Amino acid sequence: MHYLFMLFMLSGLLLSSCADTPLPTEEENKRNEKPVIPPMVPETGTGLPQLYVDGRYLKNNEGQVINLHGFAQTYSPYFNQNAWGNHDVAGCLRYNKMMIDGILSAGWKMNFVRMHMDPYWSDDPSKASVRYEGHERFSITRFKKYLDELFIPMATYANDKGLYVVFRPPGVAPGKIAVGDDYNLFLEEVWSTVSAHPKIKNNPGIMFELANEPINILGPDGTYASNGQGHFDRMKSFCQRIVDKIRANADNNIIWVPGLAYQSSFSGYTNNPVEGNNIGYAVHAYPGWYGSDTEEASPELGGTMGGGYESFQRGWNTQIKPVADFAPVMVTEMDWAPKKYEASWGKSFTGSLGGPGFGANFKYIADMTGNVSWLLFTECHRLAAFNNAPGTPGQYTFLNDPEACPWPIYHWFKEYAAGGSGTDAILQKLEIVGVDHELQILTGGERYLITVGTFADGFARPVTADTRFHVSDESIIRVTDKGMLHALKDGSATVTATYTSQGGITREKAVTIRATTFPLTAAMFNPSIFGDGSFDEETNTLITGQWGFGGWWYNKGVDLSSYHYLVAELDNDNESGVSFRLFDENNYWSPPALYDFGSGRRVTVDLHNMYKQVGSQKVKLNPSHIYIIGFWSSGNKPIVIKNVYLTDNPI
């Protein structure tokens, strides 16, 4: 975990705009699932089965899809509870082998460990101390010494315990990197050394994560950034140089490629992926990233922040799905817990599937993606202390609180190891999470339907992946990959979900989906497009922050050109200078078409005669590309919205 990640979370860069990636067709998915003949690998002495990358999946020699689940170790006194010191190799080995034994003895069903080759061992102590990154004081002589004496013995020990090893290079990436810079050359030297070692080269038990949390890279325009195709083209070149060094020595060790923005941004690889065999992508995921919930979204704290499942899924689809569509993904850092425990990097709570919270939604998203390996980043001494004894409400600890990561993940990993959480008990009912009879969705928007089957033994589990969806009117609503709804135009359609259990029992659930351009729901109406506002969907009451704006933001744009008028009506008097505004640029700071309510309660917009003020000129808006619509006010006064609708008759 990079020490500056909280600053990045606050910067708002994690959900940067990027191009949509087309969903794979059913035929493409079938092709991806076909096993290929795995490469022949020399015998290395490890008892672990050879894994290889086949399309978007990690597979074993039988062609079975493999998703790994594990933990992380780092080898420095600070992260080892100061149990040893003074570059004591024997002490470090003793402590970390004891941690592996303790974790496995506690019942954790792990099958990989991410090993940090900490710069504590490779730093040249004769050089002045610098900001902790790992390459400034790097000594190749010391690195080679401790690769032999410490890192390889630990990897061998882990392999003998049934754990694949993912080596991580010393330290963290600097805030700014560039193709061919000192950090790029440092990584080339590290991985050339590692991949050429006879005990590592083509060892099926050892994989490589190329770097830890790159942030910004120098792009072709001379700027440093973490998004944009030009910058990703440079990131591809940066990583390709390292991959080529590795492949000059070793053909088959699996390589995990980092993204930008602390390993949260990957979309640009879609158009320019790193080339070679056995390549996947290494992702980091923490509360607040990808639109996921932080602790402030907890119902106990008022639930005033966070986006729950829907926002998290959209962020994942924007940043991670583009690479998960063509290569396997490994989440090499991830955790969460309430802040009071001071035991996790991420501050959030497990929450509920489809609702608020980070953990339950992360697991579901990873499972539905289908090719995601992931680990728990909790410190080893805590994992080894886990005893699977339920806690007492009001007296929970970090290890037994269901809202902190260890308790649920311990049991999830057991389910994975057992082949899933399935049951062949009698299927009693099928439900759609968060939806009873009707669901409102933004026209032009997307939303996932999550189906859960409840069985006679009381067990309930998600069954979305095996659910079939039928739509009564596909001109209004379309359902694609894994329950994803697409609202094509205003109107209503019935979606029927059908699931058949392993025991042959079929249950259905039908819901009405209503697509509208202007939904007045808390999930779809954003009261804080500018300023910290609030919206009460029971009364349709908006209160903006000072000089604030609330309404609807259409990231892909909405086409209103087939209508003549847009009408907005209030249900109370205008006490805060309310105006209705439309933007034809995907930027709140761009000039809008502006319509003041004045002393009235209604404004009518002629959609084909809208103008914005640009300098001294009036410029006509294009109604086929509108991105933001809503209400501006001076703030802190209720604005009761009666209706917003499209019409060809303004009367």
C-alpha positions in Angstrom: 0.0 0.0 0.0 1.4 3.4 -1.0 1.6 5.8 1.9 0.0 8.6 -0.2 -3.1 6.6 -1.3 -5.5 8.6 0.8 -4.5 11.8 -0.9 -5.2 10.2 -4.2 -8.6 9.0 -3.1 -9.5 12.6 -2.3 -8.2 13.9 -5.6 -11.2 12.4 -7.5 -9.0 10.8 -10.2 -10.1 7.3 -9.6 -13.2 7.6 -11.7 -11.7 9.5 -14.6 -13.7 9.4 -17.8 -12.6 6.8 -20.3 -14.0 5.0 -23.4 -16.5 2.2 -23.0 -15.3 -1.3 -23.7 -17.7 -3.5 -25.8 -19.0 -6.5 -24.0 -17.7 -9.8 -25.3 -20.2 -11.7 -27.3 -21.5 -15.1 -26.2 -19.3 -16.8 -28.9 -16.2 -14.9 -27.7 -16.9 -16.0 -24.1 -17.2 -19.6 -25.3 -13.9 -19.3 -27.1 -12.2 -17.9 -24.1 -13.4 -20.8 -22.0 -11.8 -23.5 -24.2 -8.6 -25.0 -22.8 -5.5 -24.8 -24.8 -2.4 -27.0 -24.6 -0.3 -25.6 -21.8 3.4 -24.9 -22.4 5.9 -27.6 -21.5 7.9 -26.5 -18.5 11.1 -28.0 -17.3 10.8 -29.9 -14.0 11.9 -27.5 -11.2 11.3 -29.6 -8.1 8.2 -27.7 -6.9 5.1 -29.8 -6.3 2.7 -27.1 -7.4 0.8 -27.6 -10.7 1.8 -25.4 -13.6 -0.6 -22.5 -14.2 -0.8 -20.6 -17.4 -2.8 -17.8 -19.0 -5.4 -18.8 -21.6 -7.2 -15.7 -22.9 -8.8 -14.0 -19.9 -8.3 -16.9 -17.5 -5.6 -18.4 -15.4 -5.8 -22.2 -15.8 -4.1 -25.4 -14.7 -2.9 -28.3 -16.9 -6.4 -29.8 -17.0 -7.7 -26.6 -18.5 -9.7 -25.7 -15.4 -10.1 -22.0 -14.5 -8.1 -21.2 -11.4 -8.6 -18.1 -9.2 -6.1 -17.8 -6.4 -6.8 -16.5 -2.9 -4.1 -15.5 -0.5 -2.3 -13.0 1.8 0.9 -10.9 1.8 4.2 -10.9 3.6 6.9 -8.2 3.7 10.4 -8.7 5.2 11.4 -5.8 7.4 11.5 -5.5 11.2 8.8 -2.8 11.1 6.3 -5.1 9.3 7.4 -8.1 11.3 6.5 -6.5 14.7 10.2 -5.9 15.4 10.6 -9.6 16.2 14.1 -9.5 14.7 16.5 -6.8 13.6 20.0 -5.9 12.4 19.6 -7.7 9.1 19.3 -11.0 10.9 18.5 -13.4 8.1 17.9 -16.4 10.4 15.5 -14.3 12.5 13.6 -13.1 9.5 13.2 -16.6 8.1 12.2 -18.0 11.5 9.5 -15.3 12.0 8.0 -15.4 8.6 8.0 -19.2 8.3 6.3 -19.2 11.7 3.6 -16.8 10.3 2.9 -19.1 7.3 2.6 -22.1 9.6 0.3 -20.1 12.0 -1.9 -18.9 9.2 -2.4 -22.3 7.7 -2.9 -23.9 11.2 -5.6 -21.3 11.9 -7.6 -22.9 9.0 -7.1 -20.2 6.4 -7.6 -21.7 2.9 -4.9 -19.8 1.1 -3.1 -20.8 -2.0 -0.8 -17.9 -2.8 1.3 -15.3 -1.0 2.5 -12.0 -2.3 6.1 -11.5 -1.1 7.6 -8.1 -0.8 11.4 -8.2 -1.5 11.7 -5.2 0.9 14.4 -2.6 0.3 15.5 -3.1 3.9 17.7 -5.8 2.4 18.8 -4.1 -0.9 19.4 -0.6 0.3 23.1 0.6 0.4 23.5 1.8 4.0 26.5 4.0 3.0 24.2 6.3 1.0 22.1 9.0 2.6 18.6 8.2 3.6 15.9 9.3 1.1 12.2 9.1 0.8 11.2 5.4 1.1 10.8 4.1 -2.4 13.4 1.4 -3.0 15.4 2.3 -6.0 17.4 5.4 -4.9 19.8 3.5 -2.7 19.5 0.2 -4.4 22.6 -2.1 -4.3 22.5 -5.0 -6.8 25.2 -6.7 -4.8 23.1 -6.7 -1.6 20.0 -7.7 -3.6 21.6 -10.7 -5.1 23.0 -11.7 -1.7 19.6 -11.6 0.0 17.7 -13.1 -3.0 19.8 -16.2 -2.3 19.8 -16.1 1.5 16.2 -14.9 2.2 13.8 -14.4 -0.6 14.3 -17.7 -2.4 14.3 -19.7 0.8 11.0 -18.1 1.8 9.5 -18.8 -1.7 10.6 -22.4 -1.5 9.1 -22.8 2.0 5.8 -21.3 0.8 5.8 -23.5 -2.3 6.3 -26.6 -0.1 3.3 -25.5 1.9 1.1 -25.4 -1.3 1.4 -21.6 -1.8 2.1 -20.0 -5.1 4.4 -17.0 -4.7 4.0 -13.5 -6.3 7.3 -11.6 -5.9 6.9 -7.8 -5.6 10.0 -5.6 -6.3 11.6 -3.5 -3.5 9.7 -0.5 -2.4 7.1 1.6 -4.2 7.0 3.6 -7.4 7.8 7.3 -7.2 5.0 9.7 -7.9 6.2 10.4 -11.4 7.7 7.9 -13.8 8.8 7.9 -17.4 9.9 5.4 -20.0 13.6 4.8 -19.6 14.0 6.7 -16.4 16.0 5.6 -13.4 13.0 3.7 -11.9 12.4 1.9 -15.2 16.0 0.9 -15.4 15.9 -0.2 -11.7 13.0 -2.5 -12.4 14.7 -3.9 -15.5 17.7 -4.8 -13.4 15.7 -6.3 -10.6 13.6 -8.5 -12.9 16.6 -9.5 -15.1 18.3 -10.7 -12.0 15.3 -12.5 -10.6 14.2 -14.2 -13.8 17.6 -15.4 -14.6 18.1 -17.2 -11.3 18.1 -21.0 -11.8 15.8 -21.6 -8.9 13.3 -19.0 -10.2 13.5 -19.3 -14.0 10.4 -21.0 -15.2 9.5 -22.1 -11.7 5.7 -22.7 -11.8 5.5 -21.7 -8.2 6.8 -18.2 -8.6 5.2 -15.2 -10.4 6.2 -11.6 -10.8 4.3 -8.4 -10.0 6.3 -5.8 -12.0 5.9 -2.8 -9.8 4.0 -1.4 -6.8 1.5 1.4 -7.2 2.7 3.6 -10.1 0.8 6.8 -10.1 1.6 9.2 -13.0 3.6 8.7 -16.1 5.1 11.2 -18.5 2.9 11.2 -21.6 3.6 12.3 -25.2 2.1 15.7 -24.5 4.8 16.4 -21.8 2.5 16.1 -18.9 2.4 13.5 -16.1 -1.0 11.8 -15.7 -2.7 8.5 -14.8 -5.2 8.3 -17.6 -5.6 9.0 -21.2 -4.5 6.8 -24.1 -1.3 8.6 -24.7 -0.2 8.1 -21.2 -1.2 4.4 -21.3 0.8 4.0 -24.5 3.8 5.1 -22.5 2.9 2.8 -19.6 2.7 -0.1 -22.1 6.3 0.8 -23.3 7.5 1.2 -19.7 6.2 -2.3 -18.7 7.1 -3.9 -22.1 10.8 -3.1 -21.5 10.6 -5.1 -18.2 8.6 -8.0 -19.7 11.1 -8.3 -22.6 14.0 -8.5 -20.1 12.2 -11.3 -18.2 11.3 -13.2 -21.3 14.9 -13.1 -22.5 15.6 -15.3 -19.4 12.3 -17.1 -18.6 9.5 -18.2 -20.9 6.8 -19.2 -18.4 6.7 -17.4 -15.1 3.4 -15.6 -14.9 3.7 -11.8 -15.0 1.3 -9.4 -13.4 1.3 -5.9 -14.9 0.4 -2.8 -12.8 -1.8 0.0 -13.9 -1.6 3.7 -13.1 -3.2 5.7 -10.3 -2.0 3.4 -7.6 -3.0 0.4 -9.7 -6.6 1.5 -10.0 -6.5 2.7 -13.7 -6.2 0.2 -16.5 -8.6 1.1 -19.3 -5.9 2.3 -21.8 -4.4 -1.2 -21.9 -7.5 -2.3 -23.9 -6.1 -0.5 -27.0 -2.5 -1.2 -26.3 -1.9 -4.2 -24.1 1.5 -5.5 -22.9 2.6 -8.2 -25.3 3.7 -11.7 -24.5 2.6 -15.0 -23.0 1.4 -15.6 -19.4 0.5 -12.0 -18.7 -2.2 -10.7 -16.3 -2.9 -7.4 -14.6 -2.3 -6.6 -10.9 -5.0 -4.4 -9.3 -5.3 -2.7 -6.0 -8.8 -2.0 -4.4 -9.6 -0.1 -1.3 -12.7 1.6 0.1 -13.4 4.8 -1.7 -11.9 3.6 -4.9 -14.0 2.9 -8.0 -17.0 4.6 -6.3 -17.0 2.1 -3.5 -18.2 2.9 0.1 -16.0 4.3 2.8 -16.9 4.0 6.5 -18.9 7.3 6.3 -21.5 5.4 4.3 -22.3 3.2 7.3 -25.9 3.3 8.3 -24.6 3.8 11.9 -23.0 7.0 10.8 -26.0 8.2 8.9 -25.2 6.7 5.5 -24.6 10.1 4.0 -21.7 9.2 1.7 -20.8 6.4 -0.7 -22.5 4.9 -3.7 -23.1 1.3 -2.5 -23.0 -1.5 -5.1 -24.2 0.4 -8.2 -21.5 3.0 -8.0 -18.8 0.4 -7.2 -19.8 -1.7 -10.1 -19.8 1.2 -12.5 -16.3 2.3 -11.3 -15.0 -1.3 -11.7 -16.5 -1.5 -15.2 -14.8 1.7 -16.1 -11.3 1.0 -14.8 -10.8 -2.8 -14.4 -13.3 -4.6 -16.7 -11.5 -3.3 -19.8 -8.5 -5.5 -19.0 -10.5 -8.3 -17.3 -12.3 -8.7 -20.6 -9.0 -10.1 -22.2 -6.7 -11.1 -19.4 -6.8 -12.5 -15.8 -6.7 -10.0 -12.9 -5.1 -10.4 -9.5 -6.0 -8.0 -6.7 -2.7 -7.8 -4.8 -3.8 -5.3 -2.1 -7.3 -5.1 -0.6 -8.8 -4.8 2.9 -11.4 -3.0 5.0 -12.5 -2.5 8.6 -14.1 0.2 10.7 -11.5 2.8 11.7 -11.9 2.1 15.4 -9.8 -1.0 15.0 -6.8 0.8 13.5 -5.9 -2.6 11.8 -6.5 -2.0 8.1 -5.5 0.4 5.3 -9.1 0.6 4.1 -11.7 2.2 6.3 -15.2 0.7 5.6 -17.5 -2.1 6.5 -18.6 -5.4 5.0 -22.2 -4.2 4.4 -24.7 -6.1 2.3 -24.7 -7.4 -1.2 -26.4 -4.8 -3.4 -26.5 -2.2 -0.6 -24.1 0.0 1.3 -20.6 -1.2 2.3 -17.4 -2.4 0.6 -16.7 -6.1 1.4 -19.8 -7.9 0.3 -19.9 -5.9 -2.9 -16.2 -6.4 -3.6 -16.6 -10.2 -3.4 -19.7 -10.2 -5.6 -18.0 -8.0 -8.3 -14.9 -10.2 -8.2 -16.9 -13.4 -8.4 -19.1 -12.1 -11.3 -16.1 -10.9 -13.2 -15.0 -14.5 -13.1 -11.3 -14.3 -13.6 -10.2 -12.4 -10.5 -7.6 -13.8 -8.0 -7.4 -11.7 -4.8 -5.8 -11.5 -1.4 -6.4 -10.2 2.1 -3.8 -7.5 2.9 -4.2 -7.9 6.7 -0.9 -8.4 8.6 0.3 -11.9 9.0 0.4 -11.9 12.8 -3.3 -11.0 12.9 -4.2 -13.8 10.5 -2.3 -16.3 12.5 -4.2 -15.3 15.6 -7.6 -15.9 14.0 -9.5 -18.7 15.9 -12.9 -18.7 14.1 -14.7 -18.0 17.4 -17.8 -15.8 16.8 -17.7 -12.5 18.6 -20.4 -10.9 20.8 -22.3 -7.9 19.4 -21.1 -4.8 21.2 -17.8 -6.5 22.1 -16.4 -7.4 18.7 -12.7 -7.3 17.9 -11.1 -6.8 14.6 -10.8 -10.6 14.0 -14.4 -11.5 14.8 -16.4 -8.4 13.8 -18.5 -9.4 10.7 -18.1 -5.9 9.4 -14.3 -6.2 9.3 -12.5 -8.1 6.6 -11.0 -11.2 8.4 -14.2 -12.8 9.6 -16.1 -12.9 6.3 -13.0 -13.6 4.2 -12.0 -16.5 6.3 -15.3 -18.1 5.5 -15.4 -17.0 1.9 -12.0 -18.6 1.3 -13.3 -21.9 2.8 -16.2 -21.7 0.4 -13.9 -21.2 -2.6 -11.7 -24.1 -1.5 -14.7 -26.3 -1.2 -15.7 -25.5 -4.7 -18.2 -22.8 -4.0 -21.1 -22.0 -1.7 -23.7 -24.0 -3.6 -26.3 -26.2 -2.1 -28.7 -28.7 -3.7 -31.4 -28.2 -1.0 -34.9 -27.4 -2.3 -35.0 -24.0 -3.9 -37.8 -22.0 -2.3 -37.7 -18.6 -3.8 -35.9 -16.3 -6.1 -35.4 -12.6 -5.3 -33.8 -9.6 -7.0 -31.8 -7.7 -4.5 -33.2 -4.3 -3.7 -36.2 -4.6 -6.0 -39.6 -5.9 -5.1 -42.1 -5.1 -7.9 -40.7 -2.0 -9.7 -37.4 -0.4 -10.5 -36.7 3.1 -11.9 -33.6 3.5 -14.1 -32.1 6.5 -15.9 -32.7 6.4 -19.6 -29.4 5.9 -21.3 -28.1 4.4 -18.1 -27.1 1.0 -16.9 -27.9 -1.0 -13.7 -27.2 -4.6 -12.6 -29.8 -7.0 -11.4 -28.6 -9.3 -8.6 -30.6 -12.4 -8.1 -30.4 -14.5 -4.9 -31.9 -17.9 -4.4 -33.1 -19.0 -1.0 -33.2 -22.7 -0.2 -35.1 -24.9 2.2 -32.2 -25.2 4.6 -32.3 -21.4 5.0 -29.2 -20.8 2.9 -29.2 -17.9 0.5 -26.7 -17.2 -2.2 -26.3 -15.1 -5.4 -27.3 -17.0 -8.5 -27.1 -14.2 -11.1 -24.5 -16.0 -13.2 -27.0 -18.8 -13.8 -30.1 -16.7 -14.1 -31.9 -16.2 -17.4 -33.6 -12.8 -18.1 -36.5 -12.2 -20.4 -37.6 -8.7 -21.4 -41.1 -7.9 -22.6 -40.0 -4.9 -24.7 -36.4 -4.9 -25.8 -36.8 -1.5 -27.5 -37.0 0.0 -24.0 -34.9 -2.3 -21.9 -32.1 -4.7 -22.8 -30.4 -7.2 -20.5 -26.8 -8.2 -21.4 -23.8 -9.7 -19.5 -24.7 -11.1 -16.1 -27.9 -9.1 -15.4 -26.8 -5.7 -16.7 -29.8 -3.6 -17.6 -29.5 -1.0 -20.4 -32.3 1.6 -20.6 -32.7 2.5 -24.3 -35.6 5.0 -24.1 -38.3 6.3 -21.8 -40.9 3.7 -21.1 -41.7 0.5 -19.1 -41.0 -3.1 -19.6 -41.3 -6.3 -17.6 -38.1 -8.2 -16.9 -38.6 -11.8 -15.8 -35.7 -13.6 -14.0 -35.6 -17.4 -14.1 -33.3 -19.7 -12.2 -33.2 -23.5 -12.1 -31.4 -25.1 -9.2 -29.1 -28.1 -9.3 -32.1 -30.1 -8.1 -34.2 -29.1 -11.1 -36.5 -26.7 -9.3 -37.3 -23.5 -11.2 -38.4 -20.2 -9.7 -39.2 -16.9 -11.4 -39.3 -13.2 -10.3 -40.8 -10.5 -12.5 -40.3 -6.8 -12.0 -41.3 -3.7 -13.9 -38.5 -1.6 -15.1 -39.4 2.0 -15.8 -36.9 4.0 -17.8 -37.1 7.8 -17.4 -34.7 10.6 -18.3 -35.6 12.4 -15.0 -36.0 9.9 -12.1 -36.6 11.5 -8.7 -35.0 8.9 -6.6 -32.1 9.1 -4.2 -30.1 6.6 -6.2 -30.5 8.5 -9.5 -30.7 12.2 -8.5 -27.4 13.8 -7.5 -28.0 16.7 -5.1 -24.3 17.5 -4.9 -23.1 18.0 -8.5 -21.7 21.2 -7.0 -21.8 21.9 -3.3 -22.9 19.5 -0.5 -26.6 19.1 -1.0 -29.4 16.7 0.0 -32.4 15.1 -1.6 -35.5 13.5 0.0 -37.2 11.2 -2.5 -40.3 10.9 -0.3 -41.1 14.6 -0.8 -39.0 15.3 -3.9 -37.2 18.0 -1.9 -33.8 19.3 -3.0 -31.6 21.5 -0.8 -28.4 22.6 -2.5 -25.3 23.8 -0.8 -24.4 27.5 -1.1 -24.4 28.4 -4.8 -25.0 24.7 -5.3 -26.4 22.5 -8.1 -28.3 19.2 -8.0 -29.8 17.1 -10.8 -28.8 14.4 -13.3 -25.4 13.8 -14.9 -25.4 11.7 -18.0 -21.9 10.5 -18.5 -22.6 9.2 -22.0 -24.9 12.1 -22.9 -28.6 12.0 -23.4 -30.4 12.7 -26.7 -33.4 15.0 -26.3 -33.6 16.0 -30.0 -36.8 14.0 -30.8 -38.8 16.3 -28.4 -39.7 19.9 -28.8 -39.9 21.0 -25.1 -38.6 20.2 -21.6 -40.7 21.4 -18.7 -39.6 21.8 -15.1 -42.2 22.5 -12.4 -41.7 23.4 -8.7 -44.2 22.6 -5.9 -43.2 25.5 -3.7 -42.2 29.2 -4.0 -38.8 30.1 -5.2 -36.9 31.5 -2.1 -33.3 30.9 -3.3 -32.9 32.2 -6.8 -33.6 28.8 -8.4 -32.7 28.4 -12.0 -32.9 25.4 -14.3 -29.8 24.7 -16.3 -28.6 22.4 -19.2 -25.0 21.7 -20.2 -24.0 20.3 -23.6 -20.4 19.6 -22.4 -19.5 16.9 -19.9 -18.1 19.5 -17.5 -20.0 21.4 -14.8 -17.7 24.4 -15.3 -18.8 24.8 -18.9 -21.4 27.5 -19.7 -25.0 26.2 -19.5 -28.3 27.3 -21.0 -30.0 29.0 -18.1 -33.7 29.4 -17.2 -34.7 31.4 -14.1 -37.9 30.5 -12.2 -38.1 34.0 -10.9 -41.4 34.4 -9.0 -43.0 31.5 -11.0 -43.0 27.8 -10.5 -42.6 26.6 -14.0 -40.0 27.0 -16.8 -40.4 25.7 -20.4 -37.3 25.0 -22.5 -37.5 25.1 -26.2 -35.0 22.3 -26.9 -34.2 23.4 -30.4 -33.5 27.0 -29.4 -31.3 26.8 -26.3 -28.4 29.2 -26.0 -25.4 29.6 -23.6 -23.3 32.6 -23.1 -19.7 32.1 -24.2 -17.8 35.3 -23.6 -19.6 37.9 -25.5 -21.3 35.4 -27.8 -24.5 33.4 -27.5 -23.9 29.8 -28.7 -26.7 27.4 -29.6 -26.8 24.1 -27.7 -27.1 20.8 -29.5 -30.1 18.9 -27.9 -28.7 15.5 -29.0 -25.7 15.8 -26.6 -26.8 17.0 -23.2 -24.7 15.9 -20.3 -26.0 17.7 -17.2 -29.5 18.9 -16.3 -30.7 20.3 -13.0 -31.4 23.0 -10.5 -29.0 25.8 -9.3 -29.8 27.9 -6.2 -28.1 30.2 -3.7 -28.5 27.3 -1.3 -29.9 26.1 2.0 -33.6 26.5 1.1 -36.0 23.7 0.2 -36.8 23.2 -3.5 -39.7 20.9 -4.0 -39.7 19.4 -7.4 -43.2 18.7 -8.8 -42.2 17.3 -12.2 -39.6 17.4 -15.0 -40.7 16.0 -18.3 -40.3 16.0 -22.1 -43.2 17.0 -24.3 -44.2 18.2 -27.7 -46.9 20.4 -26.2 -45.8 23.0 -23.6 -49.3 23.7 -22.4 
